[in-house]
Amino acid sequence: MKQLLYISRATPNPDLDALHDLLVQARRRNGRLGVTGLLLYGDGRFMQVIEGPTHSIDEVYASICADARHADIETIYEAYCDQRSYSGWRMAYRPLHGDEQAFVEAKDVLEAAHGRAGPIDIGPVMRTLYRQSLTGPRDRRGRLQ
């Protein structure tokens, strides 16, 4: 199984209806191809991890690269793994309520980890990025209440 993470700039910035349409299309295609993953969007940027059979990931990523809704696409992580981090999620979606710095920090962490031998579990990095983007009251451990 292949796992791939990329970032891109949205062109133009989608409204809620456009994001909904994108997710409906992605979930339909991903279900057909056996692809799972997570899409984060905020501040005009997408960060997405997709995982599944190699041929399916290659097909999905080629379609993303050809999609006019994405610009400045950059592959951050690509590896083969034995198990999914996002099983059961044809395409989960989380909005980010931060600035572009959150994407830069996540990219730096993933690029540093990519130099290690063997695949890395990018699930915790994506979950941390999402949690850090949330606003609201937090407990003394920093968790959102």
C-alpha positions as CSV (number, residue, x, y, z in Angstrom):
1,M,0.0,0.0,0.0
2,K,1.2,3.5,-0.8
3,Q,0.8,6.6,1.4
4,L,1.2,10.1,-0.1
5,L,1.0,13.6,1.5
6,Y,1.0,16.8,-0.5
7,I,0.3,20.5,0.0
8,S,-1.2,22.9,-2.6
9,R,-2.6,26.4,-2.9
10,A,-6.3,26.6,-3.7
11,T,-7.2,28.5,-6.9
12,P,-9.4,30.3,-6.3
13,N,-10.2,30.1,-2.6
14,P,-13.2,27.8,-2.4
15,D,-16.4,28.7,-0.6
16,L,-18.3,26.1,1.5
17,D,-20.3,24.9,-1.5
18,A,-17.2,24.4,-3.6
19,L,-15.5,22.5,-0.8
20,H,-18.6,20.3,-0.4
21,D,-18.6,19.5,-4.1
22,L,-14.9,18.7,-4.0
23,L,-15.4,16.3,-1.1
24,V,-18.4,14.6,-2.7
25,Q,-16.3,14.0,-5.9
26,A,-13.3,12.8,-3.9
27,R,-15.3,10.4,-1.7
28,R,-17.0,8.9,-4.7
29,R,-13.8,8.3,-6.5
30,N,-11.9,7.1,-3.5
31,G,-14.6,4.6,-2.6
32,R,-14.3,3.2,-6.1
33,L,-10.5,3.0,-6.0
34,G,-10.0,1.8,-2.4
35,V,-8.4,5.1,-1.3
36,T,-8.7,6.6,2.2
37,G,-7.3,9.8,3.7
38,L,-7.7,13.2,5.3
39,L,-8.0,16.6,3.7
40,L,-7.1,19.7,5.7
41,Y,-8.0,23.2,4.3
42,G,-7.2,26.6,5.7
43,D,-5.9,30.0,4.7
44,G,-6.2,29.1,1.0
45,R,-4.0,26.0,1.4
46,F,-4.8,22.2,1.1
47,M,-2.9,19.5,2.9
48,Q,-4.0,16.0,2.1
49,V,-2.8,12.5,2.9
50,I,-4.1,9.7,0.7
51,E,-3.4,6.0,1.1
52,G,-4.3,2.8,-0.8
53,P,-3.2,0.6,-3.6
54,T,-0.2,2.1,-5.5
55,H,-2.0,2.2,-8.8
56,S,-5.0,4.0,-7.2
57,I,-2.8,6.5,-5.4
58,D,-1.0,7.3,-8.6
59,E,-4.3,7.8,-10.4
60,V,-5.8,10.0,-7.7
61,Y,-2.6,12.1,-7.5
62,A,-2.3,12.6,-11.2
63,S,-5.9,13.8,-11.2
64,I,-5.2,16.2,-8.4
65,C,-2.1,17.6,-10.2
66,A,-4.2,18.2,-13.3
67,D,-7.0,19.8,-11.3
68,A,-7.2,23.6,-11.9
69,R,-8.4,24.0,-8.2
70,H,-4.8,23.2,-7.1
71,A,-1.7,25.2,-7.8
72,D,1.9,25.0,-6.4
73,I,1.4,21.3,-5.6
74,E,4.3,19.9,-3.6
75,T,4.7,16.3,-2.5
76,I,5.8,16.2,1.1
77,Y,5.9,12.5,1.8
78,E,5.5,9.3,-0.2
79,A,6.2,5.8,1.1
80,Y,4.9,2.3,1.2
81,C,3.3,1.0,4.4
82,D,1.6,-2.2,5.7
83,Q,-1.4,-0.6,7.3
84,R,-3.6,2.4,6.9
85,S,-3.7,5.4,9.2
86,Y,-7.1,6.5,7.9
87,S,-9.0,3.2,7.4
88,G,-12.7,3.8,6.9
89,W,-12.3,7.4,5.8
90,R,-12.9,7.7,2.1
91,M,-11.9,11.3,2.6
92,A,-12.2,12.9,6.1
93,Y,-12.2,16.7,6.1
94,R,-11.1,19.1,8.7
95,P,-11.0,22.9,8.4
96,L,-7.9,24.7,9.7
97,H,-8.4,27.9,11.5
98,G,-4.8,29.0,11.6
99,D,-2.4,30.7,9.2
100,E,0.0,29.3,6.7
101,Q,2.6,28.9,9.4
102,A,0.8,25.7,10.6
103,F,1.4,24.2,7.1
104,V,5.0,25.2,7.1
105,E,5.6,23.6,10.5
106,A,3.9,20.4,9.6
107,K,5.9,20.2,6.3
108,D,9.2,20.7,8.2
109,V,8.3,17.9,10.7
110,L,7.3,15.5,7.9
111,E,10.3,16.3,5.8
112,A,12.7,15.7,8.7
113,A,10.9,12.4,9.6
114,H,11.0,11.3,6.0
115,G,14.8,10.8,6.2
116,R,14.4,8.0,8.7
117,A,14.6,4.4,7.6
118,G,11.2,2.9,6.9
119,P,7.7,4.5,6.8
120,I,6.6,7.0,9.3
121,D,3.1,7.3,10.9
122,I,1.9,10.6,9.5
123,G,-1.4,10.3,11.3
124,P,-0.3,11.8,14.6
125,V,1.4,14.7,12.7
126,M,-1.9,15.5,10.9
127,R,-4.0,15.2,14.0
128,T,-1.6,17.5,15.9
129,L,-1.7,20.0,13.1
130,Y,-5.5,19.9,13.2
131,R,-5.7,20.2,17.0
132,Q,-3.3,23.2,17.0
133,S,-5.5,25.0,14.5
134,L,-8.6,24.9,16.6
135,T,-9.6,27.9,18.7
136,G,-11.4,27.8,21.9
137,P,-10.9,27.3,25.7
138,R,-8.3,24.7,26.6
139,D,-7.7,22.7,29.7
140,R,-4.3,22.8,31.6
141,R,-2.9,20.2,29.3
142,G,-3.7,22.3,26.2
143,R,-6.6,20.1,25.1
144,L,-9.6,21.8,23.6
145,Q,-12.6,21.7,26.0
